[in-house]
Structures are given as C-alpha cells and as structure tokens.
Amino acid sequence: MFIKSKKFIPYNGDLKENVRQLRQNATKAEKKLWYEYLRGHEYRFVRQKIIGNYIIDFYCQKLKLAIEIDGESHLGDRNEEYDKTRTAELDRFGIKVLRFWNNEVVDGLSGVESCIEEEVVNRVALLRKEG
C-alpha cells in the first residue's frame, strides 16, 4: 500500500448536494468525533469528502486515511457487502478505511481516538519510508 500513490482518485461532482445535506444533518456520533477530536487534529481532516462515487465521513488527504461512522443502516448482508466493496475500492487508491459504530464514538470516544492515533502513527511511518 502506498500513500503517495500516483493513481488518479476520481471525483463525482454530482454528489455535491448530498455532501451539503450530510454536513448539515450530521449524526450525534459524527458531530462528537468532529468537534471533540478531528477538527483540531494535527493532520487536517475534512468532513464528507467525495471520492469516486462515495462520500467519506472524514478524510485526511495527507495520510490517505478515511474514517467511517456506521449506524443501523450498515447492518444486513446487502449493506455489509456494499461496505466491503466500497472499502476494497478505496484500498485500490491507497486509502486506509477505519470503521466505527455510532455507539463506539458516543459512549467511548477515547477508545476511538486511541485507535485513530495508532493508525495515524502507522500512516506517518509509511510517509517517512516513501520519503
């Protein structure tokens, strides 16, 4: 996996209105993660980033790190298969996806933060290796 992948990461501009709606109607978990942790993070994260035909909850371009907050809509075989396909497609662009459940963020933000920080350290190490 390469962070400095030279692969073109596609952008579907038709999703712009969806992004606006998602930002305006963020879930409790998304708001908590954003305002209490990611907004002031050392590495810049953005909310609701369009990548290909997908909208990523939180994304750090420098680290190619995506964070997804999942709720009940992600349950069920069909939705779980969609998430697997989506993650595999993002992986082809060198993007690492971390997934958390809403309740993990709301009830245990410090654990989520620790997991994210561990991955940030891993991604920074990859950046340094690639020079």
NUROTI-273901 format. One record per atom (N, C-alpha, C): residue number from 1; x, y, z; atom name; chain. Coordinates in Angstrom, 3 decimals, padded with zeros to 6 digits. Layout:
<mitis>
NUM_X_Y_Z_CA_A
...
</mitis>
This chain:
<mitis>
1_000.842_-001.167_000.000_N_A
1_000.000_000.000_000.000_CA_A
1_000.892_001.235_000.000_C_A
2_000.579_002.172_-000.859_N_A
2_001.387_003.370_-000.973_CA_A
2_000.544_004.592_-000.670_C_A
3_001.052_005.454_000.162_N_A
3_000.351_006.694_000.464_CA_A
3_000.491_007.664_-000.695_C_A
4_001.674_007.747_-001.267_N_A
4_001.906_008.676_-002.370_CA_A
4_001.587_008.019_-003.708_C_A
5_000.461_007.359_-003.758_N_A
5_000.028_006.700_-004.976_CA_A
5_-000.145_007.733_-006.082_C_A
6_000.281_007.379_-007.268_N_A
6_000.123_008.277_-008.403_CA_A
6_-001.195_008.023_-009.129_C_A
7_-001.991_007.110_-008.570_N_A
7_-003.290_006.830_-009.169_CA_A
7_-004.192_008.045_-009.010_C_A
8_-004.900_008.331_-010.051_N_A
8_-005.886_009.400_-010.031_CA_A
8_-007.057_008.959_-009.154_C_A
9_-007.433_009.790_-008.207_N_A
9_-008.589_009.488_-007.369_CA_A
9_-009.770_010.246_-007.952_C_A
10_-010.757_009.526_-008.469_N_A
10_-011.885_010.175_-009.141_CA_A
10_-012.775_010.970_-008.187_C_A
11_-013.514_011.901_-008.756_N_A
11_-014.398_012.787_-008.010_CA_A
11_-015.705_012.897_-008.772_C_A
12_-016.807_012.602_-008.120_N_A
12_-018.116_012.706_-008.752_CA_A
12_-018.802_013.975_-008.261_C_A
13_-018.719_015.028_-009.047_N_A
13_-019.293_016.320_-008.684_CA_A
13_-020.798_016.300_-008.511_C_A
14_-021.458_015.272_-009.045_N_A
14_-022.914_015.168_-008.892_CA_A
14_-023.321_014.938_-007.436_C_A
15_-022.361_014.595_-006.586_N_A
15_-022.660_014.308_-005.180_CA_A
15_-022.558_015.538_-004.276_C_A
16_-022.238_016.700_-004.849_N_A
16_-022.038_017.908_-004.037_CA_A
16_-023.240_018.240_-003.157_C_A
17_-024.422_018.162_-003.695_N_A
17_-025.620_018.491_-002.908_CA_A
17_-025.808_017.483_-001.775_C_A
18_-025.527_016.223_-002.042_N_A
18_-025.605_015.202_-000.983_CA_A
18_-024.637_015.538_000.143_C_A
19_-023.434_015.996_-000.212_N_A
19_-022.426_016.361_000.777_CA_A
19_-022.948_017.503_001.653_C_A
20_-023.531_018.517_001.032_N_A
20_-024.079_019.643_001.798_CA_A
20_-025.126_019.154_002.802_C_A
21_-026.011_018.286_002.329_N_A
21_-027.062_017.751_003.204_CA_A
21_-026.477_016.947_004.356_C_A
22_-025.480_016.121_004.063_N_A
22_-024.856_015.306_005.109_CA_A
22_-024.143_016.173_006.148_C_A
23_-023.503_017.234_005.699_N_A
23_-022.826_018.132_006.641_CA_A
23_-023.838_018.836_007.543_C_A
24_-024.948_019.244_006.955_N_A
24_-025.974_019.951_007.719_CA_A
24_-026.732_019.021_008.664_C_A
25_-026.776_017.740_008.359_N_A
25_-027.551_016.783_009.142_CA_A
25_-026.664_015.691_009.730_C_A
26_-025.519_016.086_010.244_N_A
26_-024.582_015.122_010.812_CA_A
26_-025.214_014.393_011.995_C_A
27_-024.831_013.138_012.174_N_A
27_-025.326_012.363_013.304_CA_A
27_-024.650_012.837_014.588_C_A
28_-025.211_012.431_015.705_N_A
28_-024.629_012.775_017.000_CA_A
28_-023.190_012.275_017.090_C_A
29_-022.951_011.067_016.606_N_A
29_-021.601_010.487_016.646_CA_A
29_-020.642_011.279_015.756_C_A
30_-021.090_011.653_014.552_N_A
30_-020.231_012.432_013.657_CA_A
30_-019.883_013.785_014.274_C_A
31_-020.873_014.440_014.860_N_A
31_-020.617_015.735_015.498_CA_A
31_-019.623_015.585_016.639_C_A
32_-019.798_014.566_017.451_N_A
32_-018.916_014.357_018.600_CA_A
32_-017.473_014.125_018.138_C_A
33_-017.295_013.230_017.172_N_A
33_-015.952_012.935_016.682_CA_A
33_-015.317_014.174_016.055_C_A
34_-016.099_014.925_015.301_N_A
34_-015.578_016.107_014.629_CA_A
34_-015.211_017.204_015.623_C_A
35_-016.169_017.617_016.436_N_A
35_-015.956_018.777_017.313_CA_A
35_-015.056_018.486_018.511_C_A
36_-015.040_017.251_018.968_N_A
36_-014.240_016.939_020.150_CA_A
36_-012.873_016.340_019.822_C_A
37_-012.641_016.047_018.539_N_A
37_-011.358_015.406_018.234_CA_A
37_-010.774_015.782_016.866_C_A
38_-011.433_015.470_015.786_N_A
38_-010.825_015.602_014.457_CA_A
38_-010.653_017.039_013.987_C_A
39_-011.553_017.913_014.362_N_A
39_-011.496_019.293_013.875_CA_A
39_-010.169_019.966_014.213_C_A
40_-009.615_019.672_015.372_N_A
40_-008.361_020.296_015.773_CA_A
40_-007.163_019.369_015.668_C_A
41_-007.304_018.293_014.912_N_A
41_-006.234_017.301_014.811_CA_A
41_-005.001_017.885_014.128_C_A
42_-003.857_017.392_014.518_N_A
42_-002.569_017.803_013.935_CA_A
42_-002.571_017.641_012.414_C_A
43_-003.179_016.562_011.923_N_A
43_-003.312_016.339_010.482_CA_A
43_-004.722_016.767_010.090_C_A
44_-004.825_017.490_009.005_N_A
44_-006.104_018.075_008.600_CA_A
44_-007.063_017.001_008.078_C_A
45_-008.205_016.916_008.719_N_A
45_-009.290_016.060_008.263_CA_A
45_-010.394_016.954_007.719_C_A
46_-011.121_016.450_006.742_N_A
46_-012.299_017.144_006.226_CA_A
46_-013.500_016.239_006.416_C_A
47_-014.676_016.855_006.447_N_A
47_-015.921_016.107_006.594_CA_A
47_-016.555_015.875_005.227_C_A
48_-017.173_014.728_005.083_N_A
48_-017.968_014.399_003.900_CA_A
48_-017.203_014.651_002.602_C_A
49_-016.158_013.894_002.401_N_A
49_-015.275_014.019_001.234_CA_A
49_-015.752_013.091_000.123_C_A
50_-015.886_013.635_-001.066_N_A
50_-016.265_012.824_-002.224_CA_A
50_-015.012_012.153_-002.773_C_A
51_-015.072_010.845_-002.875_N_A
51_-014.018_010.065_-003.518_CA_A
51_-014.716_009.065_-004.420_C_A
52_-014.507_009.229_-005.715_N_A
52_-015.217_008.382_-006.668_CA_A
52_-016.707_008.620_-006.540_C_A
53_-017.455_007.535_-006.413_N_A
53_-018.906_007.632_-006.260_CA_A
53_-019.338_007.492_-004.809_C_A
54_-018.403_007.741_-003.905_N_A
54_-018.670_007.585_-002.480_CA_A
54_-018.464_008.902_-001.740_C_A
55_-019.141_009.014_-000.617_N_A
55_-018.928_010.150_000.278_CA_A
55_-018.375_009.572_001.574_C_A
56_-017.173_009.990_001.919_N_A
56_-016.468_009.502_003.100_CA_A
56_-016.790_010.432_004.264_C_A
57_-017.094_009.880_005.431_N_A
57_-017.454_010.712_006.587_CA_A
57_-016.334_011.687_006.940_C_A
58_-015.116_011.182_007.115_N_A
58_-013.960_012.022_007.452_CA_A
58_-012.765_011.518_006.653_C_A
59_-011.953_012.467_006.158_N_A
59_-010.828_012.062_005.316_CA_A
59_-009.634_012.974_005.537_C_A
60_-008.454_012.359_005.662_N_A
60_-007.199_013.092_005.730_CA_A
60_-006.411_012.776_004.463_C_A
61_-006.282_013.756_003.592_N_A
61_-005.616_013.555_002.304_CA_A
61_-004.139_013.223_002.482_C_A
62_-003.473_013.914_003.363_N_A
62_-002.031_013.705_003.548_CA_A
62_-001.730_012.263_003.935_C_A
63_-002.568_011.689_004.809_N_A
63_-002.343_010.327_005.288_CA_A
63_-003.129_009.277_004.500_C_A
64_-003.983_009.738_003.592_N_A
64_-004.886_008.839_002.866_CA_A
64_-005.611_007.928_003.860_C_A
65_-006.241_008.593_004.824_N_A
65_-006.945_007.896_005.889_CA_A
65_-008.404_008.332_005.905_C_A
66_-009.293_007.362_005.768_N_A
66_-010.731_007.605_005.803_CA_A
66_-011.299_007.035_007.098_C_A
67_-012.243_007.760_007.675_N_A
67_-012.917_007.295_008.882_CA_A
67_-014.407_007.294_008.602_C_A
68_-015.005_006.143_008.819_N_A
68_-016.438_005.975_008.601_CA_A
68_-017.122_005.691_009.926_C_A
69_-018.236_006.353_010.160_N_A
69_-019.049_006.127_011.351_CA_A
69_-020.330_005.454_010.877_C_A
70_-020.537_004.234_011.340_N_A
70_-021.654_003.432_010.858_CA_A
70_-022.769_003.327_011.891_C_A
71_-023.978_003.334_011.378_N_A
71_-025.162_003.145_012.205_CA_A
71_-025.939_001.937_011.717_C_A
72_-027.197_001.864_012.102_N_A
72_-028.041_000.716_011.761_CA_A
72_-028.183_000.494_010.257_C_A
73_-028.076_001.557_009.488_N_A
73_-028.236_001.417_008.036_CA_A
73_-027.142_000.553_007.418_C_A
74_-026.087_000.286_008.164_N_A
74_-024.986_-000.520_007.641_CA_A
74_-025.138_-001.997_007.998_C_A
75_-026.207_-002.330_008.707_N_A
75_-026.454_-003.728_009.070_CA_A
75_-027.182_-004.452_007.936_C_A
76_-027.031_-005.739_007.902_N_A
76_-027.676_-006.549_006.873_CA_A
76_-026.690_-006.970_005.815_C_A
77_-026.905_-008.141_005.264_N_A
77_-025.968_-008.704_004.293_CA_A
77_-025.703_-007.783_003.112_C_A
78_-026.754_-007.211_002.568_N_A
78_-026.607_-006.354_001.383_CA_A
78_-025.756_-005.121_001.691_C_A
79_-026.040_-004.473_002.812_N_A
79_-025.297_-003.268_003.188_CA_A
79_-023.866_-003.599_003.589_C_A
80_-023.674_-004.715_004.262_N_A
80_-022.323_-005.114_004.650_CA_A
80_-021.483_-005.432_003.408_C_A
81_-022.099_-006.039_002.409_N_A
81_-021.397_-006.336_001.156_CA_A
81_-021.027_-005.033_000.438_C_A
82_-021.948_-004.071_000.434_N_A
82_-021.678_-002.760_-000.161_CA_A
82_-020.483_-002.100_000.528_C_A
83_-020.456_-002.144_001.863_N_A
83_-019.345_-001.544_002.608_CA_A
83_-018.025_-002.237_002.285_C_A
84_-018.045_-003.553_002.129_N_A
84_-016.824_-004.289_001.783_CA_A
84_-016.318_-003.879_000.402_C_A
85_-017.235_-003.770_-000.547_N_A
85_-016.875_-003.357_-001.906_CA_A
85_-016.303_-001.945_-001.895_C_A
86_-016.943_-001.075_-001.165_N_A
86_-016.507_000.316_-001.053_CA_A
86_-015.105_000.400_-000.448_C_A
87_-014.880_-000.340_000.621_N_A
87_-013.576_-000.346_001.273_CA_A
87_-012.507_-000.880_000.333_C_A
88_-012.827_-001.932_-000.410_N_A
88_-011.863_-002.501_-001.355_CA_A
88_-011.515_-001.497_-002.451_C_A
89_-012.510_-000.761_-002.934_N_A
89_-012.248_000.233_-003.976_CA_A
89_-011.362_001.361_-003.439_C_A
90_-011.626_001.811_-002.233_N_A
90_-010.802_002.863_-001.636_CA_A
90_-009.382_002.359_-001.394_C_A
91_-009.261_001.102_-001.017_N_A
91_-007.945_000.493_-000.797_CA_A
91_-007.120_000.506_-002.084_C_A
92_-007.758_000.354_-003.220_N_A
92_-007.033_000.386_-004.502_CA_A
92_-006.376_001.743_-004.750_C_A
93_-006.898_002.782_-004.103_N_A
93_-006.306_004.117_-004.212_CA_A
93_-005.310_004.375_-003.089_C_A
94_-005.030_003.361_-002.289_N_A
94_-004.100_003.514_-001.183_CA_A
94_-004.716_004.147_000.049_C_A
95_-006.042_004.183_000.104_N_A
95_-006.746_004.799_001.219_CA_A
95_-007.094_003.735_002.254_C_A
96_-006.673_003.963_003.476_N_A
96_-006.998_003.085_004.589_CA_A
96_-008.321_003.544_005.193_C_A
97_-009.229_002.605_005.418_N_A
97_-010.541_002.928_005.980_CA_A
97_-010.637_002.362_007.395_C_A
98_-010.957_003.236_008.326_N_A
98_-011.271_002.813_009.692_CA_A
98_-012.767_002.964_009.880_C_A
99_-013.394_001.952_010.466_N_A
99_-014.845_001.978_010.691_CA_A
99_-015.149_001.860_012.172_C_A
100_-016.090_002.686_012.607_N_A
100_-016.553_002.654_013.984_CA_A
100_-018.078_002.712_013.986_C_A
101_-018.686_002.109_014.990_N_A
101_-020.131_002.194_015.168_CA_A
101_-020.458_003.477_015.899_C_A
102_-021.632_004.019_015.653_N_A
102_-022.089_005.234_016.331_CA_A
102_-021.883_005.146_017.836_C_A
103_-022.316_004.039_018.438_N_A
103_-022.240_003.916_019.891_CA_A
103_-020.796_003.874_020.392_C_A
104_-019.866_003.393_019.575_N_A
104_-018.459_003.406_019.976_CA_A
104_-017.970_004.845_020.147_C_A
105_-018.412_005.718_019.253_N_A
105_-017.995_007.121_019.313_CA_A
105_-018.700_007.831_020.463_C_A
106_-020.001_007.651_020.559_N_A
106_-020.779_008.362_021.571_CA_A
106_-020.419_007.902_022.979_C_A
107_-020.256_006.601_023.164_N_A
107_-020.033_006.057_024.509_CA_A
107_-018.569_005.835_024.863_C_A
108_-017.683_005.870_023.871_N_A
108_-016.281_005.575_024.159_CA_A
108_-015.325_006.304_023.243_C_A
109_-015.475_007.607_023.193_N_A
109_-014.657_008.400_022.270_CA_A
109_-013.166_008.202_022.500_C_A
110_-012.740_008.066_023.742_N_A
110_-011.300_007.932_023.999_CA_A
110_-010.736_006.666_023.353_C_A
111_-011.505_005.584_023.330_N_A
111_-011.060_004.361_022.665_CA_A
111_-010.957_004.541_021.161_C_A
112_-011.914_005.257_020.587_N_A
112_-011.899_005.555_019.156_CA_A
112_-010.694_006.434_018.827_C_A
113_-010.451_007.433_019.661_N_A
113_-009.298_008.313_019.462_CA_A
113_-008.000_007.515_019.479_C_A
114_-007.874_006.593_020.411_N_A
114_-006.661_005.765_020.508_CA_A
114_-006.453_004.949_019.247_C_A
115_-007.527_004.374_018.740_N_A
115_-007.445_003.573_017.515_CA_A
115_-007.025_004.439_016.324_C_A
116_-007.607_005.623_016.228_N_A
116_-007.257_006.539_015.132_CA_A
116_-005.796_006.965_015.262_C_A
117_-005.364_007.311_016.458_N_A
117_-003.975_007.746_016.664_CA_A
117_-002.988_006.639_016.306_C_A
118_-003.334_005.413_016.627_N_A
118_-002.468_004.283_016.267_CA_A
118_-002.312_004.195_014.756_C_A
119_-003.409_004.384_014.040_N_A
119_-003.334_004.331_012.577_CA_A
119_-002.605_005.549_012.019_C_A
120_-002.779_006.713_012.631_N_A
120_-002.046_007.910_012.199_CA_A
120_-000.548_007.655_012.302_C_A
121_-000.111_007.076_013.407_N_A
121_001.314_006.761_013.592_CA_A
121_001.785_005.816_012.486_C_A
122_000.987_004.805_012.167_N_A
122_001.334_003.866_011.092_CA_A
122_001.435_004.568_009.744_C_A
123_000.497_005.460_009.468_N_A
123_000.482_006.146_008.174_CA_A
123_001.653_007.132_008.075_C_A
124_001.978_007.810_009.158_N_A
124_003.118_008.728_009.169_CA_A
124_004.403_007.941_008.912_C_A
125_004.523_006.767_009.502_N_A
125_005.703_005.926_009.281_CA_A
125_005.808_005.549_007.805_C_A
126_004.675_005.235_007.161_N_A
126_004.690_004.931_005.727_CA_A
126_005.140_006.137_004.909_C_A
127_004.661_007.308_005.288_N_A
127_005.068_008.534_004.591_CA_A
127_006.580_008.727_004.664_C_A
128_007.138_008.522_005.834_N_A
128_008.580_008.701_006.014_CA_A
128_009.363_007.692_005.195_C_A
129_008.876_006.452_005.139_N_A
129_009.557_005.414_004.340_CA_A
129_009.594_005.785_002.876_C_A
130_008.485_006.348_002.406_N_A
130_008.367_006.687_000.990_CA_A
130_009.133_007.959_000.648_C_A
131_009.522_008.694_001.684_N_A
131_010.350_009.887_001.511_CA_A
131_009.712_010.963_000.794_C_A
</mitis>
